[in-house]
């Protein structure tokens, strides 16, 4: 029954998410933390952090980790397959439609309309992760929500500046962030 529930949950998340892994984080959090309680907010934040540091798409990595946490190897396989399956089906349908209608204005307008929705989902994921977890990863209540500490903001600004202005390799930024996080927190 648990594997069927994992399949249904991740299939729906995969079906209704546009824009990739970061865009699915709010839906993923709502289901696996809030609705089913399979993992805690702190565990979710850890899974997202690990998923961003490991090779592969963030959403698929999250599904794999959550599935493993809930149902072992079988849960991992089911959650990952269920998350990917809607994309494969939709991809096939879109390619068929694209080949037929890609020159129409309606198609272009629909694609343009999806961009703000994806940006909003990514922003929602950032807000959820930023304001629901304290600096050492413990879940906090709604009334106790805090802003990240000053050190976190400074590290964010420094990493952003290093990436944009100095073109520092993202792998170096991830390693530096991990080491600084261990040392500071």
Rosetta blueprint (number, residue, H / E / L):
1 X L
2 X H
3 X H
4 X H
5 X H
6 X H
7 X H
8 X H
9 X H
10 X H
11 X H
12 X H
13 X H
14 X H
15 X H
16 X L
17 X L
18 X L
19 X L
20 X L
21 X H
22 X H
23 X H
24 X H
25 X H
26 X H
27 X H
28 X H
29 X H
30 X H
31 X H
32 X H
33 X H
34 X H
35 X H
36 X L
37 X L
38 X L
39 X L
40 X L
41 X H
42 X H
43 X H
44 X H
45 X H
46 X H
47 X H
48 X H
49 X H
50 X H
51 X H
52 X H
53 X H
54 X L
55 X L
56 X L
57 X L
58 X H
59 X H
60 X H
61 X H
62 X H
63 X H
64 X H
65 X H
66 X H
67 X H
68 X H
69 X H
70 X H
71 X H
72 X H
73 X H
74 X H
75 X H
76 X H
77 X H
78 X H
79 X H
80 X H
81 X H
82 X H
83 X H
84 X H
85 X H
86 X H
87 X H
88 X H
89 X H
90 X H
91 X H
92 X H
93 X H
94 X H
95 X H
96 X H
97 X H
98 X H
99 X H
100 X H
101 X H
102 X L
103 X L
104 X L
105 X H
106 X H
107 X H
108 X H
109 X H
110 X H
111 X H
112 X H
113 X H
114 X H
115 X H
116 X H
117 X H
118 X H
119 X H
120 X H
121 X H
122 X H
123 X H
124 X H
125 X H
126 X H
127 X H
128 X H
129 X H
130 X H
131 X H
132 X L
133 X E
134 X L
135 X L
136 X L
137 X L
138 X L
139 X E
140 X L
141 X L
142 X L
143 X L
144 X L
145 X L
146 X L
147 X L
148 X L
149 X L
150 X H
151 X H
152 X H
153 X H
154 X H
155 X H
156 X H
157 X H
158 X H
159 X H
160 X H
161 X H
162 X H
163 X H
164 X H
165 X L
166 X L
167 X L
168 X L
169 X L
170 X H
171 X H
172 X H
173 X H
174 X H
175 X H
176 X H
177 X H
178 X H
179 X H
180 X H
181 X H
182 X H
183 X H
184 X H
185 X L
